[in-house]
Amino acid sequence: MGSDYSFPIVNHGWSSGVARDAVPELLGFLVEGGAENVNQYFMKATRFGSTELVSILLQLTQARGLHVNVNLALCVASEYSNIDTVECLITEGHATSFLGPLMMAARNGCAPVVQWFVKRGCADMELCYALTAATSSNQVAIITSLLQCIPQQMLNLFSFGILKSVGEERPDSFQGVNFLLSSDLLRDPIATYAFTNSLATSNEGIITTELRVFLLDLWSVAHLLRE
């Protein structure tokens, strides 16, 4: 079992009194102590956005043939909106799994990270998954930006799947759904109401009861008639 090395520099930057040029040597001792502690320390550095430490650990572990979970770290960096660390993990760590981090960023309202992935290039289907994540957690700014990126034919094709998935996540509220529909999801108010009314009056089991009640109350023909 490797030694438990704990250096107090992850969440305090360089203020611990450790000389900047001594950090690689200290991290080298950590790596030599065994792989079991490296991943834990690597994740802490990622969470706190200590990009220089992440970069040094990547260099050391790659040189020694040790494995660190770069793809999981990318999810962590995306969740905490550490954009510099995200870039480091992709360019230096060669992370290969991007859908999970994109969805994590969308769910947590981390706009800079979402925008970075979009600019880097995302498949339309990946953007639909991100839109689902943002809608389920009521991230209206992310919903707005993603709607501008997804082709209309994709929204027409996957609007049912998006709403169904959000309902199955049992969110605390459907504010995100309300905002999505109010943003003219289908680019045609009549078509949007026809779509939501068909869901609200569909057979049991097509969507969750909670989502059905919400649509009946606010997005159905019956609601329009009450107005």
Number of C-alpha atoms within 10 A of each C-alpha: 8 13 12 12 16 12 13 13 16 23 15 10 18 14 11 12 9 14 9 10 8 10 17 15 12 15 21 16 13 23 22 16 16 15 16 16 17 24 18 13 21 22 21 19 24 32 23 18 23 21 23 17 22 24 18 17 24 22 15 19 18 13 9 12 9 15 13 20 14 22 19 16 25 30 23 23 29 29 23 19 23 21 21 15 26 26 19 19 23 16 10 13 22 13 18 11 14 17 18 18 24 28 25 25 28 33 23 18 23 23 19 16 25 26 17 14 19 18 9 8 11 14 10 15 14 18 25 23 20 26 28 26 27 29 27 26 21 25 21 19 13 24 23 15 15 20 18 9 13 17 13 14 10 13 19 14 11 15 20 15 15 20 21 18 18 24 20 14 12 13 16 9 15 20 16 22 25 17 17 22 19 12 14 15 17 19 13 10 14 10 13 20 20 15 17 22 20 16 22 25 15 12 9 11 8 12 20 17 14 14 22 23 14 16 23 18 15 16 24 24 19 13 13 11 7 8 6
